[in-house]
């Protein structure tokens, strides 16, 4: 079996992140804004298809998780890597969102003190508490996915990944027959979204040269059948398109999507995602109160989200994350057992 390709980063993956980020913004600013604030002027269109963007993000996460797992040497490496990647931008975006909400007196968007404190941990979803920003619900899913993956990495190993993915899908099937399964179990094992993570993981293994598509197809078909059995026809169609899309990406047929604007938005997509929704809603509400056209409000909110997302990415997400990882590398070097090979946790 051949080794991984020479490219260590797929620019097309960043472009897909950019597409997903744009879809979620348009969905929230057109459809979700009107649902929450029907009295406010809004753009005369709806983009419900943007709600599928989370399925794209989860598939990308399934693919990209191996960029971390392939480089860590311990569970601690993984935890520090994820904290460095997620928390600095999250805390800044959360505090900025709260500040904007309070200054604007956007009472419909505000949550209580206990929920705010829970949000600092990023674990509010497991306590069934509301998020500071509605977009943050996906972070609960991501953290649960990380827990599952590090458990597989630690206790099973990647050699047996595909059979474990099949068992994971079987557990989801049990959930289909047991709709009253305790919610925390459903959340911890990400049973609502497992097939999409699986599609991403199967695709990565092919891209890395560790498996071939003919070996992965039984597991891919099982993932699609799981979606078809438990979801609506349109979600099943999205799952099929995602599988086909990632197969095309691996075959080098999606290079045309790697346009600079999409790569730029993909590069800031995490910070952009964290800051865009409630801050954008406040901007659109205030401009609507002042009598501006909803198109101006929409465009202004978009520009504010891009500006703040870029600032958080450049000033917080990247430098603080890199500083945390550098500190961790130095600490590992100091405590490393003589003769042990150091592992770069990035």
N, C-alpha and C positions, 0 to 999 in steps of 0.2 A: 504494500500500500504506500502510495506516495505521501510525502510530508506536506505540511501546510504551504500554501502559496507564498511567494516572495512578499506580496503586499501584506503588511501587518494591520492595515486599516482600510476598510472599504469606504471610499468616498460616497458610493451609492447609498450606503446605510445612513450616512449623515443627511443625504438628500431626502431619504424616506422620512427621517425625523423632521426635516423641514416641512415636508408635505403634511405630515401628521399634525404638526404645530399650527400650520395655517388652517387646516380643517377644523381643529378644535376651537380656534379663535373665531372663525366665521360662524360655527355652530353656536357658540355661546353668545356672540354679539347679535346674531340675527334671531335665533330660535329661543334660546334660554332667556335672554334679556326680556323678550316679549312675554314669556311665560311668567316670569317673576314680577314684571312691572307692566301689566297690560294698559295702565293709564298713560304711560309715557309714549311719546312719538318714537317710532322705530322704523328701520328700513323695511321696504315693502317686499321682503322675500324671506323665505325660511330655508334653512340648510340642515334638515334632520339627518342627512347622511353623515354629517360630521361626527355624530355620536359613535360611528364605527371606528373612529380614530383610535380609541383605547385598545381595540383589538390589534391594530397595527403596532401600537407601542408595546403591547405585551409580547407580540411575536418578535419584535426587535430585541426586547429584553431577553427572551429565550436564546436568541442568537448571540447577543453581546455578553451574556453572563460568563462565557468561557474565556473572554479576554481577561477577566479577573481570575477565574478558577485556574487557568493554565499558568498563572504567575505567582500564586501564593504558596507558602510553605506551611501555614498553620491557620487555625480558625481565627486566631487573633489578627493575622494579616488580613483576612477577609473582612473582619469587623472594622478594622481601622480604615481599610480601603473604602468601604461603603460609607462610613461616617464622613470621611474626607470628601467623598463624591457628592453626598446628599445634603448633609446638615448645614454647612455654612451658608449656602445660597438659600436653603429653606428657611432658616431662622431669620435672615435679613428680609426675605420676601414676606414672611409672615408678619414681622413687626411693621414693615412698611405698609402692608395691606391693612393691618389694624389701625395704624395711624391715619391713613386716608379715610377709613370708614368712620372713625370717631370724629375727625375734623369735619367731615361732610355730614355728620349726624345721620348716617345711613342705617337707621334702626333695623330695617328689614334684613340687613346683612350681618348685623352684630350678633355675637354669641356671648354666653355668660363667662364669668371669671374661671370657674372650674374647668370648663371646656377649653378655655384659652391655655390654662396651665397644662392640660392633657396634650394639647396641640404642640407644646414645646418638645415633647418626647417623640412626636410623630406617630404615636401608638394610639391616638384617640379612637380610631376605628374599632380596635379590639375592645374598647370600653363602651362602644356604641354611643359616643359623644359626637356632636357636630364639629365640622371642620371650620377653621377660620376662613378658608376659601373653599368653595364647593369642589374645586378641581383637585383638592388634596386627597380625595377618597382613593385615588389610584395608588397613592403611596402606601396605604395599608396592604393593598394587593402585592405591591413590589416587595415590601418587607417580608410578607409571608412567603413569597416565592424565594427570596434569598435564604430564609430559614430552611426551606425544603431542600434547596440546592446544596447548601453547606452541609446539611445532614447526609445527603447522598454522597457528597465528596468525601466526608469524613468516615462514614460507616460502611459504605458500599463500594465506592470507587467508580470512576468513569468507565472502567472496562465493562461493567454491567449496566450501563446507562439505559440502553434501549429496552431491555426487559423490565427495568424499574419504571420506565415511562409507561409501558403497557400496564403494569400494576396500578400506576397512578390513574390511568384512564379507567381502569376497572373500578377503582374507588369512586371515581366520578359517576360511573354507571350505578353503583350502589346508592349514591345520593339521588340519582334519578328515580329510583324505586322507593327511596326513603326521604320524601321531601321535608319531613320534620327532623332531619338530622340536626343536632345542635349547631347553631349558627357559628360558634367559634371554631368548631371542627371544619366546617365548610370554608371559613375564612382562612384558617391556618394552612390548609392544604390547597388553597386557591381553586376549589373544585368548580367554580363557575367559569374559570378562564384557562384551565389546564390545557385544553387542546391547542390554544394559540401559543402558549409558551412551548409546547411540544413541537409544533411546526417550526418554530425558530431554532430549537435545539437540534432537531433532526437535520435542518438545513446547515447549521454550523458544522456538524460532524462531516457532512459531505464536502463543504468548502475547505475544511482543514485537512482533507485527504484521509480521514480515519474510517470512513464508510463510503459505500457507493449507493446511488439512489435505489438500485434494485434491492439492496439490503434494507434500506429505510422505508420502502414503500408499504410493507405490511403495517408498520407502526403509523405511517402517515394516513393510510386508509382507516386504521382504527381511530385516529384522532378525528378524521372527517365524519366517520360514522357516529362518534360520540356527539359531535355538534349536531348532526342531522337528527339524532334521536331525541335531543333535549332542547334544541333551539328552533327558531322559526326559519323559514326557507331563505330569507334574506341574509341571516347570519351564517347559514350554511354556505351560501354563495360567496360571502366575504371570506370564509375559511378556505374555500377552494381557490379563490383569487390570490389569497396570501401565499398559499403553498406554491401556486404557479409563479407568482411574482418572485418569491425567494429562489425558486429553481432557475428563473431567468437571471436573477442577480448573480447567482453562482456561475452561470454559464457566460457571464460577461455581456448580457444583452440589455442591461439597464444603465449602461454608462451614459446614455443620452440624458438621463434625468439629473446628472451631477452638474447642474448649472450653478454658477456662483451665488445667485441670490438664495437658492435652496440650501446650498452648503453653508452659507452664512447663518441662515435661520436655524438649520440643523445644529450648527455649532453652539448656538445660544439657547437651544430648544428647552433645556431643563429650566433655566432661570426665566425664560420667556413664559413657559407654561405656569410656573409658580406665581407670577405676578400679573398675568393678563386679565383674569376673570373679574374679580370684584373691583379692582382698581379701574378696569375698563367700564364696568357698570356704573361706578360713581361718576366717571367722566361723562358718560352718555346721559346720565340723569341730570347732571348739573347743566349741561349744554341744552338739554331739552327744556329745562326750566327757564333758560334764558331765551328760548324761542329759536334756537338754531335748527337748521335742517337736520333730520336724522342721518343723512349721508355725511354731513360735516361731523356730527357726533361720532359716528362709526369710524370715520377716517382718523379723527383726532385720538380716539381711544386706541386704535391700532398703532398709531405713531408713538403714543405714550407707552404702550406695552413693549414695543420694539426698543424704545430708548431705555426704559428701565431694565428690561431683560438683558440688553447688551451691557449696561452699566454693572448690573449684579454679576453677570458672567465674567466681565473683565476685572472688576475690582474685588470681587469676593470669591465666586465659585472657583476660578482657576488659581489665583495666588494663594488663597487660604488652604484650599485642598492640597496644592503642591507643598505648602509649608508643613501641613500635618503629615504627609507621606514622607517628607524629608526628615522630620523629627523622628518618625517611626523607624526609618532606615538607620539613623544614627543610634537609636536605642537598641535595635537588633544587633548592630555591630558590637556594641559594648557588652551585651550579655551573651553573644554567640559563643557556643562551645568551640574550643580550638579544633580546627579541622573540618568544622561544619561549613557547608557551602551556603553563602548568603543568598537569600531570595528577594528579588525586587518585588514588593507588594503592589506595585502599580499595574 
